[in-house]
Amino acid sequence: MPILNERESPQVEISPGFERRELVSGELGAESLTVAHATLAPDGEAPLHTHPTEEAMVILEGEAVAWLGDDEIVVSRGQTVLAPAGVKHGFVNRSGKPVRVMAIFPTAKVERVLVE
């Protein structure tokens, strides 16, 4: 059984103020799962996008505005945003404090399509 160390996974800036670090993925040995930590800085944004699989986003810390389909919802610690496959979603942090999110996908390779 592999033990994965978060500090050994590279942190990637997805967009200004939005950083993501994979904890579990195909590149790290998983066959059908991706788990990542994401941090959204104050005024940071995870732009609208879709995936061919569903995604669960657990809010670990802070408060953000989540876009899910055509809805805009304020979410905070302890809530989970479930984006069905193909449904546009994203976040913006207007709270003035960092937001931490755990993203979970039922695939070892995440595919993302930006929505304009």
VMD Tcl script that draws the C-alpha trace (Angstrom):
set ca {
  {0.00 0.00 0.00}
  {1.59 3.30 -1.03}
  {1.80 6.16 1.42}
  {1.64 9.50 -0.39}
  {3.14 12.67 1.04}
  {1.40 15.95 0.15}
  {4.68 17.90 0.40}
  {6.14 15.77 -2.40}
  {3.40 16.68 -4.89}
  {3.97 19.86 -6.89}
  {1.66 22.80 -6.29}
  {0.32 24.19 -9.55}
  {-1.22 27.61 -10.12}
  {-4.38 26.93 -12.16}
  {-5.30 30.62 -12.44}
  {-4.25 33.77 -10.53}
  {-4.95 33.16 -6.84}
  {-5.96 29.50 -7.36}
  {-3.41 26.81 -6.52}
  {-3.90 23.04 -6.57}
  {-1.86 20.11 -5.29}
  {-2.75 16.51 -6.16}
  {-2.72 14.09 -3.22}
  {-3.87 11.00 -5.16}
  {-3.94 10.56 -8.94}
  {-2.93 8.25 -11.74}
  {0.53 9.85 -11.76}
  {0.82 8.95 -8.07}
  {-0.31 5.33 -8.54}
  {-4.12 5.45 -8.33}
  {-6.21 3.48 -10.81}
  {-9.55 5.27 -10.52}
  {-9.32 8.21 -8.11}
  {-7.99 11.76 -7.91}
  {-7.95 13.78 -4.71}
  {-6.49 17.29 -4.57}
  {-6.16 20.18 -2.15}
  {-6.87 23.59 -3.62}
  {-6.33 27.03 -2.10}
  {-8.21 30.07 -3.30}
  {-6.55 33.31 -2.21}
  {-8.64 36.40 -1.43}
  {-10.06 37.67 -4.74}
  {-8.88 34.43 -6.41}
  {-11.10 32.59 -8.84}
  {-11.44 29.02 -10.08}
  {-12.85 29.81 -13.53}
  {-15.97 28.11 -14.85}
  {-15.19 24.67 -16.24}
  {-16.63 21.18 -16.74}
  {-15.39 17.61 -16.39}
  {-16.59 14.38 -18.05}
  {-16.89 12.93 -14.53}
  {-18.59 14.26 -11.42}
  {-16.56 16.18 -8.82}
  {-17.10 16.61 -5.09}
  {-15.56 19.76 -3.57}
  {-15.39 19.76 0.23}
  {-14.92 23.21 1.76}
  {-12.26 22.72 4.45}
  {-11.78 26.35 5.45}
  {-13.25 29.74 4.60}
  {-16.18 30.97 2.54}
  {-16.55 31.34 -1.22}
  {-19.14 31.87 -3.89}
  {-19.66 28.67 -5.86}
  {-21.10 28.61 -9.35}
  {-22.93 25.39 -10.18}
  {-24.83 25.34 -13.45}
  {-26.68 28.67 -13.50}
  {-26.78 28.95 -9.69}
  {-24.55 31.11 -7.50}
  {-24.33 29.87 -3.89}
  {-22.28 31.00 -0.89}
  {-20.54 27.95 0.60}
  {-18.42 27.58 3.74}
  {-16.51 25.11 5.89}
  {-18.24 21.76 6.21}
  {-20.26 22.01 3.01}
  {-19.67 19.96 -0.14}
  {-20.42 21.10 -3.68}
  {-21.30 18.17 -5.93}
  {-20.88 18.99 -9.61}
  {-22.42 16.37 -11.89}
  {-20.49 15.34 -15.01}
  {-20.72 18.01 -17.71}
  {-22.16 20.73 -15.43}
  {-20.23 24.00 -15.37}
  {-18.85 25.02 -11.98}
  {-16.26 27.28 -10.37}
  {-15.53 29.47 -7.34}
  {-14.63 33.03 -6.46}
  {-13.29 34.14 -3.09}
  {-14.75 37.48 -2.00}
  {-14.24 36.84 1.73}
  {-10.83 38.46 2.22}
  {-9.45 35.22 3.73}
  {-8.02 32.08 2.07}
  {-10.38 29.26 1.16}
  {-9.19 25.63 1.21}
  {-11.03 22.94 -0.75}
  {-10.55 19.20 -1.20}
  {-11.54 18.06 -4.70}
  {-12.43 14.41 -5.32}
  {-12.87 12.79 -8.75}
  {-13.77 9.19 -9.66}
  {-10.95 9.01 -12.22}
  {-7.16 8.75 -12.10}
  {-6.79 11.43 -14.83}
  {-8.82 14.60 -14.48}
  {-9.96 16.26 -17.68}
  {-11.01 19.92 -17.47}
  {-12.68 22.09 -20.12}
  {-12.88 25.84 -19.51}
  {-16.26 27.45 -20.13}
  {-16.50 31.00 -21.43}
}
mol new
graphics top color blue
foreach p $ca { graphics top sphere $p radius 0.5 }
foreach p [lrange $ca 0 end-1] q [lrange $ca 1 end] { graphics top cylinder $p $q radius 0.2 }
display resetview
